[in-house]
Amino acid sequence: MASQPGAGKPAASARGCVLQDEDFLALVANERRRSVGFDHDDELASARERALNYYKGEMPDVPSMQGRSKAVSTDVAEAVETLLPDLVEIFSGSEEVASFQPVGAEDEDAARQETDYVNHVVFNENAGFLVLYTLFKDALLQKTGIVKFWWEANVGALEERFFGKSALELQVAAQAGGQVRGLVEHVGDDGAPAFDFTFRRTAARGGARICAVAPEDFTIAADAVRLGEATYCAMRSRPRAQDLIAEGYDRDLVDALPHYSGGGGDHAVAQARDTAAEHEAWSGEGHADLRTVEIVEHYVRIDADEDGKPELWKVITGAGETVLLDRERADLIPFAAVTPYLTPHRFYGRSVADLLMEIQKIKTALTRMALDSGYFALNQRQEVALERANQFTIGDLLRNEPGVPVRSKTGDAVRPIAAGGLGFDAFGALEYFSTVGEQRTGIVRSAQGLAPDTLHDTARGAMALMGAAQKRVRLIARIFAETGIKDLFLGVHALVRTHATAAAKVRLRGRWVDIDPTQWGQRNDMTIEVGVGAGGREHDLMVAREMLGLQHQIVQMQGGVGGPFVTARNVYNLLKRMGERAGLKGVDAYFSDPAAFVPPPAAPPQADPVLVAAQMKAQGEMALKRERIQGEIALKREQLAAELQLKRELLQAEAQLRMGEDAAGVQRGDALSAVHVGGDQAG
């Protein structure tokens, strides 16, 4: 893994510095020689190489005789692989690994959001699971596990092709801060000039990055106890030359770096880690910029400006501290370290392999003894009396097959040679040393699936040993939490806070939220909740069920969930906790927060059945009365209509009669008038 770009930085980042480049080279070269961790530390390198070989079941320090058993015990591998599942589950389960503590009531929401986002960065934006797995495995095998965190600011080029654009659109693109390339002018469909071109612009993309560092590639001052307070530490890496040039380092400086061909104690450790002879790839130099080079990233506290206050400096060198690639001030040491068994007042502790390699060696010898004893019993040596043997006797003896006779002259030419037995119970000795290994590490075989009764006299004793083993695992987890894991998450938080330049929208807890790290404050206080793996999860669920039963009894005693001892919120919190420990995603889909519950409108009170029956009877009587009245009204309406019709007909008859009488009167009047007229004429 290469460092951040550093070409051209020294002059700008070293303002006020009175030390020259050669001073920094001499300083870090001296500190490296005095540090503990690189290949010059033969004791540490040999211990790491031996642990890796024992883990693979290769034991070159326990050679086997020709024709004898070559079996090996694998106690180191079994212990490491037994511990890893619990440790990885503790720190990468369904709950957040680390929680930042608020500094006041108004800081609750901010602390929760920062906790969620930093966990998101570690496990979603980085391969957090694999990093923790590698970190823990290195610690269990090689005393320490190292993880590095840094801010990676990538600047990428984005290209977009446009066709048939107008002159105005071309001008807008040219003023947008990018490059217009491949411009082609032609006549558009409307007869106006049109342009085809490629628009290229740069986009800065950055983020916090983490990776595990091979323990043999890390060194630290011998007087250091806590990594964050160390005066000196360094990490070496082996990038390709072209990668350094792409990151901005000066080509002439990179060309001065020799090809890395391996060798030394670090190469022996790397070879011990191989499972497919990967170390052979170091033979042969790569072509030009494809060659592999070695650089060292030093962090040293030095009073470079002679003001009496040592400051942390980052110095990147190559070719054995003879080429200075970069130097600049640093805010913090970007490493975190874990060790399973702490040694007080020392940086390096002890590994599981350190505790078990002797046990594995003894059990390998005992296993080979037991197997060789069985082989000798099946292939017993014979004494041959040559004067009684014939030409077939030796050949028949060498042909050791069931049912094949051995021919001789007299029948007593061959007799077995009595061999000395082991004189002790080899399998009992194996069981004894297995128990010694359990006592040393706290890792019991019961945790690997064997029945407790097969290992100990009583099941109760086995369960007691299991409880003690859980405490040992929990202690290792707590040590990891309070050292490397805490430093890692605080470091990632600091990186995001100091390097992020804009807000981002991130999906946290099933919903999209706006995150603005530029508004974060410095965090120095955090807690890490350490579980106990799968067994601890079952234990937590059992305790939670008992608590739920106790809450039920209290709710009955106090007559509801209104308190004072148990409220609806208390019950909800316990149910939510049970769901989370059971591994359920989205517990709110199963239980609702009582604080957000809106009760439905109250149902009307149920009426008295007697009253309802009386009301129904009254309603029935009223309906019958209404029907009777409506019938009477209809009958009267019909009678009135008939009477009106009869009166109408009588009136019509009277009118017609009156009209007839009037007509007859008119006729009589006309007749009289005619008589008068005639009389007058006659007169």
LINTA-V567415 format. One record per backbone hydrogen bond with DSSP energy under -0.5 kcal/mol. CO is the residue of the C=O (numbers start at 1). NH is the residue of the N-H. E is the energy in kcal/mol with one decimal. If there is no record, write none. Layout:
CO | NH | E
CO | NH | E
This chain:
6 | 9 | -1.9
6 | 10 | -0.5
9 | 13 | -3.0
10 | 14 | -1.3
12 | 15 | -0.7
13 | 329 | -0.6
14 | 17 | -2.3
20 | 24 | -1.9
21 | 25 | -2.3
22 | 26 | -2.2
23 | 27 | -2.3
24 | 28 | -2.6
25 | 29 | -2.0
26 | 30 | -1.9
27 | 31 | -2.2
28 | 32 | -2.3
29 | 33 | -1.8
30 | 34 | -1.5
31 | 35 | -0.7
32 | 35 | -0.8
34 | 222 | -0.5
36 | 220 | -1.8
38 | 41 | -1.9
40 | 42 | -1.2
41 | 45 | -2.4
42 | 46 | -2.7
43 | 47 | -1.9
44 | 48 | -2.1
45 | 49 | -2.4
46 | 50 | -2.4
47 | 51 | -2.1
48 | 52 | -2.3
49 | 53 | -2.1
50 | 54 | -2.6
51 | 55 | -2.2
52 | 56 | -1.7
53 | 58 | -3.0
54 | 57 | -1.0
57 | 59 | -0.6
59 | 62 | -1.9
65 | 68 | -2.1
74 | 78 | -2.2
75 | 79 | -2.4
76 | 80 | -2.4
77 | 81 | -2.6
78 | 82 | -1.2
79 | 83 | -2.1
80 | 84 | -2.4
81 | 85 | -0.7
82 | 86 | -0.6
83 | 87 | -2.2
84 | 88 | -3.0
85 | 89 | -2.2
86 | 90 | -2.2
87 | 91 | -1.6
88 | 92 | -1.2
89 | 93 | -0.5
99 | 527 | -3.0
104 | 107 | -1.4
105 | 108 | -1.1
107 | 111 | -2.5
108 | 112 | -2.1
109 | 113 | -2.4
110 | 114 | -2.6
111 | 115 | -2.2
112 | 116 | -2.3
113 | 117 | -2.4
114 | 118 | -2.5
115 | 119 | -2.1
116 | 120 | -2.0
117 | 121 | -2.6
118 | 122 | -2.2
119 | 123 | -2.4
120 | 124 | -2.6
120 | 125 | -1.6
122 | 128 | -0.7
126 | 128 | -2.0
127 | 131 | -2.4
128 | 132 | -2.5
129 | 133 | -2.5
130 | 134 | -2.5
131 | 135 | -2.6
132 | 136 | -2.8
133 | 137 | -2.3
134 | 138 | -2.5
135 | 139 | -1.8
136 | 140 | -2.6
137 | 141 | -1.8
138 | 142 | -3.7
139 | 143 | -0.8
140 | 352 | -1.0
140 | 353 | -1.6
142 | 144 | -2.1
145 | 338 | -1.9
146 | 213 | -2.9
147 | 336 | -2.3
148 | 211 | -1.9
150 | 152 | -0.6
150 | 209 | -3.3
151 | 153 | -0.6
152 | 154 | -0.9
152 | 207 | -1.5
154 | 156 | -0.6
154 | 205 | -4.1
156 | 203 | -3.2
158 | 201 | -2.5
160 | 199 | -3.1
162 | 197 | -1.8
165 | 195 | -2.1
166 | 170 | -2.1
167 | 171 | -2.0
168 | 172 | -2.2
169 | 173 | -2.0
170 | 174 | -2.0
171 | 175 | -1.4
173 | 176 | -1.2
173 | 178 | -0.6
179 | 181 | -0.6
179 | 200 | -3.1
181 | 198 | -3.4
184 | 196 | -2.9
186 | 194 | -3.6
188 | 191 | -1.7
192 | 188 | -3.3
194 | 186 | -2.7
195 | 165 | -2.7
196 | 184 | -2.7
197 | 162 | -3.1
198 | 181 | -3.3
198 | 200 | -0.6
199 | 160 | -2.0
200 | 179 | -3.4
201 | 158 | -3.5
203 | 156 | -2.6
203 | 205 | -0.5
205 | 154 | -3.0
207 | 152 | -2.7
209 | 150 | -2.2
211 | 148 | -3.0
213 | 146 | -0.8
214 | 217 | -2.3
215 | 218 | -1.4
217 | 236 | -2.0
219 | 234 | -2.3
220 | 36 | -3.0
221 | 224 | -1.7
224 | 347 | -0.7
226 | 229 | -1.1
227 | 230 | -1.6
231 | 301 | -2.3
232 | 221 | -2.5
233 | 299 | -2.7
234 | 219 | -2.3
235 | 297 | -3.4
237 | 295 | -2.4
239 | 293 | -2.4
240 | 243 | -0.7
240 | 244 | -1.4
241 | 245 | -2.0
242 | 246 | -2.3
243 | 247 | -1.4
244 | 249 | -2.0
245 | 248 | -1.3
250 | 254 | -2.2
251 | 255 | -3.0
252 | 256 | -0.9
254 | 257 | -1.6
259 | 261 | -0.6
263 | 267 | -0.5
264 | 268 | -1.5
265 | 269 | -2.0
266 | 270 | -2.5
267 | 271 | -2.5
268 | 272 | -1.9
269 | 273 | -1.3
270 | 274 | -0.8
271 | 274 | -0.7
277 | 280 | -1.4
278 | 281 | -2.0
279 | 282 | -1.6
280 | 283 | -1.3
287 | 290 | -3.1
288 | 291 | -1.7
289 | 242 | -2.4
291 | 241 | -2.1
292 | 260 | -3.4
294 | 319 | -0.8
295 | 237 | -2.3
296 | 298 | -0.7
296 | 317 | -2.4
297 | 235 | -1.8
298 | 315 | -2.2
299 | 233 | -1.8
300 | 302 | -0.6
300 | 313 | -2.7
302 | 304 | -1.7
302 | 311 | -2.2
303 | 306 | -0.6
304 | 18 | -2.4
304 | 19 | -0.6
308 | 310 | -0.5
311 | 302 | -2.6
312 | 330 | -2.5
313 | 300 | -2.1
313 | 315 | -0.5
314 | 328 | -2.1
315 | 298 | -3.4
315 | 317 | -0.5
316 | 325 | -2.6
316 | 326 | -1.5
317 | 296 | -2.6
318 | 322 | -1.8
318 | 323 | -2.0
323 | 318 | -1.9
323 | 325 | -0.7
326 | 316 | -2.8
328 | 314 | -3.5
332 | 334 | -0.6
333 | 335 | -1.2
334 | 149 | -2.0
336 | 147 | -2.5
338 | 145 | -2.3
340 | 342 | -0.6
341 | 350 | -2.5
342 | 344 | -0.6
343 | 346 | -1.7
350 | 341 | -1.4
351 | 355 | -1.2
352 | 356 | -1.3
353 | 357 | -2.2
356 | 360 | -2.9
357 | 361 | -2.2
358 | 362 | -2.4
359 | 363 | -2.8
360 | 364 | -2.0
361 | 365 | -1.9
362 | 366 | -2.5
363 | 367 | -2.4
364 | 368 | -2.3
365 | 369 | -2.2
366 | 370 | -2.4
367 | 371 | -2.4
368 | 372 | -2.9
369 | 373 | -2.4
370 | 374 | -1.7
371 | 375 | -2.6
372 | 376 | -2.8
373 | 377 | -1.9
374 | 378 | -1.8
375 | 379 | -2.0
381 | 417 | -2.4
383 | 415 | -2.0
384 | 386 | -0.9
385 | 388 | -1.5
385 | 389 | -0.7
386 | 389 | -0.7
388 | 409 | -2.9
388 | 410 | -0.9
390 | 393 | -0.8
390 | 394 | -0.5
392 | 396 | -2.6
393 | 397 | -2.1
394 | 398 | -2.1
395 | 399 | -1.3
398 | 400 | -1.6
399 | 401 | -1.8
401 | 404 | -1.6
403 | 405 | -0.5
405 | 407 | -0.6
413 | 385 | -3.1
415 | 383 | -3.3
416 | 418 | -0.6
424 | 426 | -1.1
425 | 429 | -2.0
426 | 430 | -2.1
427 | 431 | -2.0
428 | 432 | -2.0
429 | 433 | -2.4
430 | 434 | -1.8
431 | 435 | -1.9
432 | 436 | -1.9
433 | 437 | -2.1
434 | 438 | -1.9
435 | 439 | -2.2
436 | 440 | -2.0
437 | 441 | -2.1
438 | 442 | -2.9
442 | 444 | -0.8
444 | 447 | -1.1
445 | 448 | -1.6
445 | 450 | -1.2
446 | 449 | -1.5
451 | 454 | -1.3
452 | 455 | -1.5
452 | 456 | -1.8
458 | 462 | -1.7
459 | 463 | -2.5
460 | 464 | -2.1
461 | 465 | -2.1
462 | 466 | -2.4
463 | 467 | -2.2
464 | 468 | -2.0
465 | 469 | -2.5
466 | 470 | -2.4
467 | 471 | -1.6
468 | 472 | -1.8
469 | 473 | -2.5
470 | 474 | -2.7
471 | 475 | -2.1
472 | 476 | -2.1
473 | 477 | -2.4
474 | 478 | -2.4
475 | 479 | -2.5
476 | 480 | -2.5
477 | 481 | -2.5
478 | 482 | -2.6
479 | 483 | -0.9
480 | 485 | -2.3
481 | 486 | -1.3
483 | 487 | -2.2
484 | 488 | -2.5
485 | 489 | -2.2
486 | 490 | -2.3
487 | 491 | -2.2
488 | 492 | -2.5
489 | 493 | -2.2
490 | 494 | -2.2
491 | 495 | -2.3
492 | 496 | -2.5
493 | 497 | -2.4
494 | 498 | -2.2
495 | 499 | -2.0
496 | 500 | -1.7
504 | 506 | -0.6
504 | 515 | -3.8
506 | 508 | -0.8
506 | 513 | -2.9
508 | 511 | -1.5
511 | 508 | -2.7
513 | 506 | -2.6
515 | 504 | -3.1
516 | 519 | -1.9
517 | 520 | -1.7
525 | 101 | -1.7
527 | 99 | -2.9
528 | 530 | -0.6
529 | 531 | -0.6
532 | 536 | -1.3
533 | 537 | -2.2
534 | 538 | -1.9
535 | 539 | -1.9
536 | 540 | -2.8
537 | 541 | -2.4
538 | 542 | -2.2
539 | 543 | -2.4
540 | 544 | -2.5
541 | 545 | -2.3
542 | 546 | -1.9
543 | 547 | -2.3
544 | 548 | -2.3
545 | 549 | -2.1
546 | 550 | -2.1
547 | 551 | -2.6
548 | 552 | -2.1
549 | 553 | -1.8
550 | 554 | -2.2
551 | 555 | -2.8
552 | 556 | -2.0
553 | 557 | -2.1
554 | 558 | -2.8
555 | 559 | -0.7
555 | 560 | -2.5
561 | 568 | -1.1
566 | 563 | -1.3
567 | 571 | -1.8
568 | 572 | -2.3
569 | 573 | -2.4
570 | 574 | -1.9
571 | 575 | -2.4
572 | 576 | -2.7
573 | 577 | -2.2
574 | 578 | -2.3
575 | 579 | -2.2
576 | 580 | -2.3
577 | 581 | -2.5
578 | 582 | -1.6
579 | 584 | -2.4
580 | 583 | -1.3
586 | 589 | -1.8
587 | 590 | -2.3
587 | 591 | -1.7
593 | 596 | -1.3
594 | 597 | -1.0
597 | 599 | -0.6
608 | 612 | -2.9
609 | 613 | -2.6
610 | 614 | -2.7
611 | 615 | -2.8
612 | 616 | -2.6
613 | 617 | -2.6
614 | 618 | -2.9
615 | 619 | -2.8
616 | 620 | -2.2
617 | 621 | -2.9
618 | 622 | -2.9
619 | 623 | -2.1
620 | 624 | -2.6
621 | 625 | -2.9
622 | 626 | -2.8
623 | 627 | -2.6
624 | 628 | -2.8
625 | 629 | -2.9
626 | 630 | -2.7
627 | 631 | -2.3
628 | 632 | -2.8
629 | 633 | -3.1
630 | 634 | -2.1
631 | 635 | -2.7
632 | 636 | -3.0
633 | 637 | -2.5
634 | 638 | -2.2
635 | 639 | -2.7
636 | 640 | -3.2
637 | 641 | -2.2
638 | 642 | -2.5
639 | 643 | -3.0
640 | 644 | -3.0
641 | 645 | -2.2
642 | 646 | -2.6
643 | 647 | -3.0
644 | 648 | -2.5
645 | 649 | -2.3
646 | 650 | -2.6
647 | 651 | -2.9
648 | 652 | -2.2
649 | 653 | -2.5
650 | 654 | -3.0
651 | 655 | -2.5
652 | 656 | -2.4
653 | 657 | -2.7
654 | 658 | -2.7
655 | 659 | -2.3
656 | 660 | -1.9
657 | 661 | -2.3
658 | 662 | -2.3
659 | 663 | -1.7
660 | 664 | -2.1
661 | 665 | -2.1
662 | 666 | -1.8
663 | 667 | -2.0
664 | 668 | -2.3
665 | 669 | -2.3
666 | 670 | -2.1
667 | 671 | -2.2
668 | 672 | -2.3
669 | 673 | -2.1
670 | 674 | -2.1
671 | 675 | -1.9
672 | 676 | -2.3
673 | 677 | -2.4
674 | 678 | -2.2
675 | 679 | -2.1
676 | 680 | -2.2
677 | 681 | -2.0
678 | 682 | -2.3
679 | 683 | -2.1
